[in-house]
Amino acid sequence: MARFEEKDGNVLIRFESFGPKIKDHEKEKIFEQHFRGEHAQASERGGSGIGLYAAKTLSEAQYGGNIYVNQLNETLWVDGNTLYKTRFTLVLPILDDEDQRQKNRQARNRRGRFRQ
C-alpha cells in the first residue's frame, strides 16, 4: 500500500508491507548495496540487497531526497516466521519547472562524464 502526502515543500511517499525484523543497528545499513539484515538472511525468502540501495541512490542523486525505514509493532505469522509491519518513507522535494530543468541538465552532464 502506498500513501502520498505533501508537507513542508516535500512529497512524502509511504510504502508499508510486512517483512523480517530489522535490528536497530541495521536500519542505516539496509540501504547499502547487497546488505541484507540478519533476519532477512535467515528467512527462506530470496533477495539480493539491491532494491533499497537503488531506491536510496535514485532518491538522493536524482531528486535530492531521502528514504527512511520504521518498523511498527504489528506482526504477521507466515510459515512459522514472524513478519513485522515495515514502513518506508520516501521524501522528495517539490521542484518548480526551472529547478527540474536544472536537475535534468546536471543529470545529463553526469551521465556524459561516465561515457568518456
Residue pairs with C-beta under 8 A, 6 or more apart in sequence:
1 15
1 16
1 17
2 13
2 14
2 15
3 13
3 14
3 16
4 11
4 12
4 13
4 14
5 11
5 12
5 14
6 12
6 94
9 93
9 94
10 65
10 91
10 92
10 93
10 94
11 91
11 92
11 93
11 94
12 89
12 90
12 91
13 89
13 90
13 92
14 87
14 88
14 89
14 90
15 87
15 88
15 90
16 85
16 86
16 87
16 88
17 85
17 86
18 75
18 76
18 78
18 83
18 84
18 85
18 86
19 40
19 83
19 84
19 86
20 37
20 39
20 40
20 42
20 43
20 45
20 81
20 83
20 84
21 37
21 39
21 71
21 82
21 84
22 30
22 37
22 39
22 69
22 71
22 84
22 86
23 37
23 38
23 39
26 35
26 37
26 38
27 69
29 35
29 37
30 36
30 37
30 52
30 69
31 52
31 53
31 55
31 56
31 67
32 49
32 53
33 49
33 50
33 53
34 48
34 49
34 50
34 53
35 49
35 53
36 47
36 49
40 47
43 81
44 79
44 81
52 67
52 88
55 67
55 88
55 90
56 66
56 67
59 65
59 66
59 67
59 90
59 91
59 92
60 66
62 103
62 107
63 92
63 93
63 103
64 92
64 93
64 103
65 90
65 91
65 92
65 93
66 90
66 91
67 88
67 89
67 90
67 91
68 88
68 89
68 91
69 86
69 87
69 88
69 89
70 86
70 87
70 89
71 84
71 85
71 86
71 87
72 84
72 85
72 86
72 87
73 84
73 85
74 84
74 85
75 82
75 83
75 84
75 85
76 82
76 83
76 84
76 85
77 83
95 103
